[in-house]
């Protein structure tokens, strides 16, 4: 058994408190749990039993927060971890992630596949931009590489040509050198590599060799 010797509010988080048992730091919890379990200074408790109860409560809160986040938009494992990190301990977050992955609420491979599908077919981005979008989502490098490798090269060129033609229609009355450069820069911004950009420009411009990309 042990004695709760201090319950103090955290300086940076007034909704959380630190609990001390026998003058030693025990754990940090939400202030509302102090009232839920009627915890008081001087109270005699079983530390192991109390920790089990409070850990479970923190897990339930973390899980509910994660599910609330996911109800608004799909998230990668890394994103969920980051959003829970300021409120919960790592072991609690690990348990939440385990639950989310078990029931496919978080599935980075599926998320990467869906992002690629949207970026290719709707946004018509090139591999470089798609790769950056996946990285920004916090998806693992190996999953990114696999997802990027699945992109059809012919489809990527088709998208680049489509975007190139659209931009050409806006610039066709400009100086060819400037138009050439602007279209090249636009396609690079959209994530296409040099070889694809060169092929597109070759289709859009006559005597392309006299211009520089």
N, C-alpha and C positions, 0 to 999 in steps of 0.2 A: 504494500500500500504506500501511498504518498500523499503529501499535502500540497494543495494549490497555494503557492506563496505570493504569486503576483499575476494579475491580468492587466496588461497595459496596451493602450491604443498605439498603433504604429504611427510614426511621425508623418510618413508620406501617404498613408492610406487610412483614413479615419473610419473606413468600413471594416477594417481588419484589426485583430488584436494578437498579441503574443502571450502565450500562457507559459508560466514557470511552475515547475513542480520541485519542491525541496530546493528552492533557490536556483535551479538550473532551467535553462530554456527547454521547453517541451515541444511546442509546435505553434504555428501561426494558423489562425482560422478566421472565418468571417465572424464579425461581432454578433450577428443574429444568432449564431449557434450557441453563444454564451447564454442567451436567454432561452433558446430552445431546450437546452439540457440543464438549465438552471445552475450554471457553474459559478462558484463563488470563491473568493479568497478565504483560505482557512479550511476549505472543504477537503475531507479525506476521500481519496479515490484510488482505484486500481489503474495505474498508468497504462498498462497493456490493454485493458478493456476499454478505457476512454479513448485511447489512440485508435483502436479498431473502429469504434463508433464514429469518431470524428473523421477518420480517413474515408469511411464509407459515405458520409455526408458530403465531404469535399468532392469525392468521385462523382456522386450523383449531380452535384451542381456543375462540375466541369463537363460532364457528359451532356447535360441539358443545354449548356452554353454552346457546346460544339454542334449539337443538332440544330440549334437555333441559327447558328452561322451558316450551316449547310443548307438550311431551308431557303436561304436567300440566294445562294450561289454555290456552285461546286468549288471545292477547295482541295489543294494538295495536302499531303501529310505535313509538310514543312509549314504551310500556311496555318493549319490548325494548331500546330505546336506553338508557333509564334504568337497566335492570338490568345492562347491559354496561358502562356508562360508568365505573364505579369500577375496572374491571379492564383496559379496553382503550382504545386511542387512537381518535379520531373517524374517521380514515380506515379503520381496521380494521372499526369498527362499520358504516360506510357500505357496505363490501364485503359484510358479513354480511346487512345489510338487503336489498341488491340480490339476493343469492342467495335469501333467504326470500321475497321478493316474486315473483321469477321462477318459483318452484315453488309459489306460493300457500300457503306456510306462514304468511305474514302478508298479510292482505287486509282492510284497514280497512272497505271498503265492505261486504264480505260479513259481517264481524264485526258491524258496525252493524245490518245487516239481521236477523241472527240474534238479537241482543240485543232489538231492537224486537219481533220475533215472540214471543220468550219473555215479555217484559214485558207485552205486550198480551194474549196468549192464556193465559198461565199465571198471571202475577202480577196481571194486570188493572190495571196502572198507567195513569195519565194521562200526557199528553204532557210535562208539566213534569218529572215524576219520571224519565221515560224519557230526556229530554234531559240531565238531571243525571247519570244513570247512564252515558250515552255520553261525556259530558264527563270523568267520573271515570276512564274507560277510556283517556283521552288521545286520543280520536278527533278528527280535524280538524273545525273548525266547519262548513265547507261540506258535509262528508259527513253531519254530524249534522242539518243543516237539511233535506237531501234525504231522509234516513231518516225524520225526523219528519213531513215533508209527506206521506209515503206512508201514514200511519196513517189509517184510515177513521174519519170523525167519528161515524158511526152506531155503530160498534163501540165507540168510546171512551165514548159516552153509555151504551150497553148495559152496559159494565163498571162505570161509575159508578153506575148504577141498581142493579146487582147488589150492589155493595158497600154502597150506601146502605140497601138493604132489609135486608141482614144486620145492619148496625149498628142499624137501626130496631127490629128484633126484640128487641135487647138493651136498648133504651132506651125502648120504647113506654110503659112504666109511669111514666117520669119526667115531670117538669114539661115540657110541650111546648116551651117557650122554650129550656130547657137542652138537651133532646134535639135540637132544631133546630140549635143552635149546635155541639153535639158532632159531629153528623153532618156538618155543613158543614166543620168543622175536620178531621175524619177524611178526607174526600174531598180537601181541599186538600193534606193530607199525602201522599195517594196520587198527587198530581200533576195533579189536574183543575183546569181554569180556572173562573173565576167563573160564566160563562154555563152551563156544564154542571152545576156544583154547584146553581145556582139552579133549573134545569129538574128536577133530581132531587128537590130539596126540595119543589118545587111538586107533584110527584107523590105525595110521601110525606105531606104535611101539608095539612090543610084550612085555609082562611082563612090561607094562608101570609103574606099581606101584613102581618098584625099582628105578625109576628116580625121580628127583624133577624138577618142572617147574621153 
